[in-house]
């Protein structure tokens, strides 16, 4: 159903909210009806046919249910089981919002809302109700750099839209190279904290000695190299979003320190006895499966619960093959512009090779395969033979290859690439198509 033809009922005991809704929606819908008293809901629903209800979660009413919105949601469902209801809350309470979804709500929004997001939610709810097929979304998700229109990515985009306006802590799970940092940034950009800082920290790469200084800051003289006062990343992210990448790789001692700060919402710089209050939205990411994190010998369960109000599981590229042509075209355009080869194109057989490959290195591996091909290209068309995937990732995980043989190839490749880049770990990791942290782990594994 088209939003222009819809009749919408808005229930909220705040007259300012009702006025704002009327001003926003009067040009978007056929008719909007507003009501302050939720007690009038049953009679309104019996007198008039509505296509959608916007219902507040918190009223100054005498009903003692723990939450009036859930009570009235149930009443709406009793009277009209098929009527779509979108909940409104003034608080970034993801648990209550999830409860309302379980009780039959179609969606929820958080006050103060983003006008465009609210209208989009109304359109999407009516689309689902009418069973109309959803049009293909924009390839680049709202300019975030996240490329995809597969069903798996549509689910991710939907979840981002729901959790971003809240202050819920988010845990992003997924293999290396799936784009967890882009998801974290997209959540921040769609949140109410978007005008404030987005601070990223690769905590997995921090040593025990640097962990506290980097995250919590230090005072001058706190340790040998502390020549000046320095604020930590928590303070830098105040009022904004703090993104802790590789959270699954920190030690139990580091976890305990992090948990203390998250519980108290205060940081104390090294060398100081004065605590500072912090106001941050926390987003974490790891390539470790949640089942492995649940092993208390490796990761504290109380910290998992603290950082994992909502989890977003990113699919590997092999599970979203419909997106491979989009990603390949995107990176081809980027690198042919970068290397001044504007006429370069991919042949149909090159596309076939890209679609058939299993991508153990995920999007990052695809990206660097395209970059290498563009750099080495002699003609104007990239053929299948021009696409060379990293020997680091040459074996499928389910193939019974010799582990010893694979390890030897991996070790030799690492040594060759590091030597080629004169010991520069950052450049070597980029050429290998893996993260710097992953390369350090392999260096330790092979005692290089």
N, C-alpha and C positions, 0 to 999 in steps of 0.2 A: 504493500500500500504506500502511496505517495504521501509525504508529510503534509503537503499543501491541502490534502483532502481530509486530514485527520481532525478529530475532536478530542481535546485533551483536558483532563481534570487535574488540577494542582491542589494538594491539601497541605497547608503549612500554617502554623499559628502565628507566624511572623508576617505582619502586613507588608513590610519592606520587601521580603522575599517574594510575596505574591505580586507586588507591583513590578518588581524586576522581571519576573517571569512573563507577565503580561506584555511589558515593553519589548522583551526579547522575542516572544513567540507570536505576537499578533500578526506579524508579516509572514510568518513561517507556516502557520497552520490555518485550517478553515475556521476553527472556533476554539477558544480557551476559556474554561470555567475555573474559577478559583474559590476556595473555601477555607476559612480559618478553623472551623470546628470539625474535628474528625468524626464526632458523633453524628454529623449529618451525612456521612458517607453512604450508609445503607439506603437512605431515602433518595439520595442523588443518583445512585446506581440503578435504582428501580424506575426512576422517572425518565432517565435519558441514557442513550447508548453512547458510550465513550470507546475510543480506540486505544487509549493509553492513559494510565494514571501516574502522576508524579507525587510520591508520598513521603512526607517527612518522617524521620525515625524518632524524633524526640519532641513530645508535646508537653505543655504544662497542664496535664490532665490528671484526673483522680484515679485512673486505672493503674493498679499496682501489679504490673506484669514484668518488671525489670526493663522493659522497653516497649513503649506504646506503639512504635512503628511496626514491630513484628506482629503485635496483636491486630492492628488494623490491616496489615498485609494478609493475615489469615482470614479476616472477615471479608476482604475483597475476593479472595480465592474461593470462599464459601458461596458467595453470591454469584460471581462470574468466574468460574475456574479458568476460562480461556483468556481473560483480560490481562494484558501486559502491564506490569507495575515496575517503575523505576524508583528506587529508594533515594532519598536525599538525607545526608547527615552533615552536621556542622563539625564533626570530629573525624580526624583521620583514623578511624577505627576499623581496621581491616577484618578483625575477627567478627565484629557485628555485621559487617557488610557480607562476609562469606556466609554467615548464618542466614541472612535475608535471602541470599541466592539459593541456599538449600531449602528455604521455605517457599520458593517459587518466584522470587523477584527476577526480572529479566536482566537488570543491571543496577548499578548504584553510582551516584555522583557525590562529590564532596564540596560543601560550601567553604569558601567562595569558589564558585565553579568557573571554568573556562567556557565562554559562550559557544565557541565553535565545537568544543568537545561535547557539550550538552546537546547541541543540535545533531551532531553526528550520532550520538547515542540514541536519540529519538528515531532517526532515520534507520539505523541498524536494527533496532528493536521491531519497528514496523515491517522492515524487509523480512526478518526472520518469521514474523507472525504470518505474513502473506505467502511465504514459501518461495519468494522470487529469488532466482539465482543471483548471487553476489557478483557484481562486475569485477574484472581483474583490477587489483589495487595497483597503485603506483609502484613501479619497480624499485625505486629508491624510497624506502619508508620515511616519509616526511622529511626528506633531506638529511637523514641521519647517517647515510652511508651504508645502511643495511639493505642489501640487494636480495630481493626474493618475492615470489608470489605463489609459491607452492602452498599446499594445504597446511603443511607443518609450520611454515613461517607465518601464515595467516593466524594460526592459533597463538603463536608468540606475540604477534602484533596486538591481538585482542587482549592478551594478558597484560602487556605493557600499558595499554589504554586504561585497564582497570586499576592496576596497582600504582601507576606513576603519581596520580594526584594525592595519594595517601602518604603518610610518613612511615609506612611499614618497612622494616628491614628486609632486604631482598638477598637471597642466595642464588647466584647464577651458576648452573652446572653445565658441563660440556667438555668435550675433548679439546686438546690444544688446536688452535687455528679455526675455531668455529665462530669467533667474533664476540666473545663475552664482553670485551671492553666497549664495543659499540652498543651493545644492549644496555650496559650500565649508563652510558652517556645519554642514550635515548630516554631512559627512565628519568634522569635528571632534567633533561630539556622539556619534558612534558609535565614536570612537577611544579608545585607552587614555589619551589626553591630555585627555579631556573635562573633568575637574575643574579643569584649568588654563586660562590665558587663551586667548581667540580674538581676535586683533588683525587688523583690516582696514586696509589702506592703499591709497588710490587713487593709485598711483605715476604714472599718466599725467597727473595734474593737478599734480605737483610740478615746480617750476622747478629748473634746474641748481643754484642756490644753496641751495634748501631740501632737495634730495634727500638729501644726506649727513646734515644735521642731523636731519631727520625720521626717517630709518631707523637711523642709527648713533648719534645723540645728540651733545651738545657739552658742553664745559667752559665755565664762566663766563669771559667775555672772549675767547672764540674768534673772535668777530666783533662788529660794532657793537651788535647787539640782544641778544647773549647775556649777559643780566643774571644768570643763575643756571645751575648745572649742570642738565642735562636728559638723561634716558636716552632712547635711541631706541626705535623700534618693535621692533627685534630683541631688545633686552634686555627690553622689556615682555612679549614673547611667550615668554620663556624657559620651557621645559618644556611649552609649549603649541603652538598653531598660528598661523603668520603667513600671512595671506592678502593677496597682492599683486595687486590688481585693475588692469586696463588695462596689463598688463606689456608688451604689444606696442607701446606708445606711448613707451617710454623711449628716450633717446638712446644711441648707442654708448658714449659716455663713462660714462653711468650704468650701462650693462650691464657694463662692465669693473669698476667698483667693486663692483657687486652680486656678480659672479662671484668676485671675490677673497674676499669675506666667506663665500660659500657653500662655497668650496673649503677655506678655513682654519678655518671654524666659529668665527671670532673677530671681534669688532668693536672698533674703536678710535674713541673719541669725537673729534670735531673739537676741536683744541686740546690733545689729550692724546697721550702716547706709550705709554700703558698699554693693553694689549689685554685684553678680557674674553671668556671662552669662552661660547658660546651653544649651547643645545640646543633646536632648534625643528623642527617639522614644517612644510614649506613647501607651500602651495597657491597657484597662480597662475591668472589668468584673462585672456583676451583675446578681442576680437571679430575679430581678424585670423585669416584661414585659416593653417593650419600651412605651406602652400606658400609664402605670402608671408613668413612668419617665417624660412623657410629661405634667403631671399636675404641673403647675408652683408653686402651693402652697407647693409642695414637692421637686421639682428639677428644676433648672434654664434651660430654653430652650437654652440659649446662650452657656451654658456649654455642653449640649448634642451635639449641632452642632460641638463644638470644639473637643470633644472626639470621635465622631461617624462619621468619614469620611467613614469608611466601617464597617458594622456590620456582625458578624458571629453568627448565631443562632444554638446552639448545641441541637440536638434532645434528648429527654429523652430516657432512656433505653427501655421503653415499645414501643417506636416507631422504634426501631432497633433490634428486637428480633433475627434476624439472627446472631447477634454478641454475643448473650448470651453464646452459647457453647464455642466460642473462649475465651471470658473473663473468664468463669468458669475454663477452662483448664489452662489458664495463671495463675490465682490465686492459683489453686490447686497445680501446679508445684512449685510456689514460696513458699507457706506455708508448703508444705510437705518437701521441702529442709530446710526451716528455722527451722522446728520442728522435723527434723530427722525421717520422716515417708515416705521414698522414694518409698515404694511399694503401697501407698494409691492410689485408683482409685475411680471414680464416677460411680455408676450403671446407667443403662439406665433409670430407674424410677427416679433417682435423677436428671438426665438431664431433664427429662420431667417436674419435679416439678419446676426446675429453669426456664424453658422456659415458663411455664404457669403463673408464678408469675408476678405481675404488677409493682413492684419496685418503689414505691413512693420515696424511698431514692436513686434511680438510681444506678450507678456503685459502689458507696461507700457502699451501702447496700449489694449488691452482694458480694463485696470483704470481708466484715466483716462476712457475713453468711458463706462463704467458710472457713475463718480463724477459726471461732468458731467450725465448723464441724471438721476440721483437728485436732484442739487441743483436742476435746472431743472424737475423734474416738478410738474405741477399736479394730476393725478388720482392714482388708486391703481394704474393699470396703465401700464407703460412700453410704448409702441408703437414700431414700427420707425422712425418719423420722429423719435422722441426720441433715437435713437442717432446721434450725429454723431462721425465719426472725424476725427482731426487732419489739417488740410490739409497739414501737413508731410510726411505719409506717404500722400498721396492717390493716388499713381501706382504701378501695379504695376511691378516691376523689368523685366518682359519686354515691357511695352507700348512701342511706338515713339513716345512723346510727345516733343514738342519740348523738348530740354534747356534751351534758353534760356528758354522759357516756364515750365518747372518751376522753374528757378533764380530767376526773377523772383518767382514766387508764394512760394517759400520765403523769400527775402530780405524781402519785404513782410510776411509772417506773423511772422518773427522781430522785425522792427522794431516791429510793432503790439503784440505780446505783451510785449516788454521795456518799451515805453512804458507799457502798461497797468499793469505791475508796478513802475513808478517806478524802473527800472533794476536791480531785484533779480533777479540771474541765477538763483539757486536756485528762486525762485517761477516765473520764466519757463520754466525747463527743465521743471519739474513740469507746468505747464499745457500745454506743447507735447508732453509725453509722451516726452521724451528725457532722457539724462543731462546733468549739468552740463558734463562734459568734452566731450560731443558738441556741445553748444551753443557752447562756446568755440571748437571747431574750425570751426563754421559762421560764427561772428563773424569769425574770421581769414580764412576763405574769401571772405567778402563785404566785408572791410575795414570792418567796422562798429565 
